Amino acid sequence: MTSLNAPLTFVHGPEIKNRFMLSPLTNLQSNDDGTLGEDELNFLVKRAEGGFGLVMTCAASVHMSGKAFKGQLGCYADDHIPGLKRIATALRAVGALSSVQLHHAGGRADAALNGGQLYGPWDDEQRGIKAMTTAQVEDTIQHFINAAIRCEKAGFDGVELHGAHGYLLCQFLDERHNNRTDRFGGSYENRTRIYHEVIEGVRAATGPDFQLGIRLSAERYGYSIAIARQFAQELMTGGKLDYIDMSLWDSFKLPEEEAYKSKMLIDWFTDLDRSHCRLGVAGKLLSAKDVQACLDHGADFVLIGRGAILHHDFPQQILANPDFVSQSFPVTPAYLAHEAVGTAFIQYLATAWENYVVKPPVPRD
Ligand SMILES: Cc1cc2nc3c(=O)[nH]c(=O)nc-3n(C[C@H](O)[C@H](O)[C@H](O)COP(=O)(O)O)c2cc1C
């Protein structure tokens, strides 16, 4: 049985002191120009103080065109570096590794924030999305690489590519829609090319101690579990990545696909040959038993989202108490504020996520 407190090494960079990573959490606490906001910094530092071995930022935009959220942290301009540096420095001071999640929303960007035109791998007239030209795809690859360079300059231990949840990279993987006829669409090889070019570009442009991970989705985004497994396997043995973060939403559920219902979703990824690449899982890990079960099923580490919103010290609580069970949603704004969740994040949780924040009572006449 692997201990949750055991350090874990990576091919590149320093080891993580335990098996807990903060899952990337969009929190809208930065400024509209993508520079760091104080509440975002405070939220992240509190999680490091609470025992997370690695603290990942929210999905941070690599380019204006891919902005999806007001108040989204940016790493698309040199003006963002001082704020990023504050995060990296503060996290290191409390003994946590640091990573920025690099994000481009593609067709799921917000036209009110991204300059007005949505771009994705294919045309979607109904949603106002234009297919990127080959040159635009190549520019976007460069935007990811430039963002990683900025994060390294700022002192981060690494970056994670957001390759999941139907955002730009994941849109390229979609076998239902990505019928592009250039080298970025059609066949499996072409649909995965953008990932490989970003990964190779980031590796080539950053130092030997810079950690590179990727978040992938297992199902729901236009490719089968067979493809998700094939791709995860290819990346694990490709020798470029330090870790894969499988975003499962519910780690112990059975897959949607009939042919894969013989075992839990997590087990379809822990059984791959991961070579030197580490494997983390995220999704509905809300107790000490859930977290330990992931390691027992063969994951190297866990990523905690909602549990970390509810408890800034989720790792410390679990390490101290094998029976720990997270508080559940909904909670009051005061509860969240006490856990270093700022006003903008509370507002986001109250409006975009169902039943996370207790609604104030409706006044009677
Ligand atoms: C408020 C909120 C914001 C999120 N933001 C991101 C994000 O920026 N990037 C990402 O990859 N996933 C994001 N997720 C997904 C989480 O990282 C995590 O994978 C998911 O919530 C499942 O884990 P959990 O059950 O521990 O919350 C978000 C989830 C929530 C609830």
The ligand as a Gaussian input file, in Angstrom:
#p B3LYP/6-31G(d) Opt

LIG

0 1
 C      -15.138000      25.545000      -9.782000
 C      -14.373000      24.591000     -10.627000
 C      -13.433000      25.095000     -11.514000
 C      -12.697000      24.202000     -12.323000
 N      -11.735000      24.695000     -13.159000
 C      -10.962000      23.864000     -13.890000
 C       -9.888000      24.353000     -14.669000
 O       -9.577000      25.555000     -14.704000
 N       -9.174000      23.456000     -15.388000
 C       -9.459000      22.110000     -15.361000
 O       -8.787000      21.333000     -16.034000
 N      -10.452000      21.628000     -14.596000
 C      -11.181000      22.457000     -13.852000
 N      -12.148000      21.955000     -13.024000
 C      -12.226000      20.509000     -12.811000
 C      -11.414000      20.130000     -11.557000
 O      -10.040000      20.405000     -11.717000
 C      -11.574000      18.633000     -11.189000
 O      -10.973000      17.844000     -12.163000
 C      -13.042000      18.240000     -11.056000
 O      -13.732000      19.174000     -10.264000
 C      -13.198000      16.862000     -10.444000
 O      -12.505000      16.770000      -9.235000
 P      -13.243000      16.963000      -7.812000
 O      -14.345000      15.977000      -7.764000
 O      -12.135000      16.719000      -6.802000
 O      -13.736000      18.363000      -7.788000
 C      -12.923000      22.815000     -12.240000
 C      -13.881000      22.339000     -11.344000
 C      -14.587000      23.191000     -10.543000
 C      -15.580000      22.650000      -9.558000

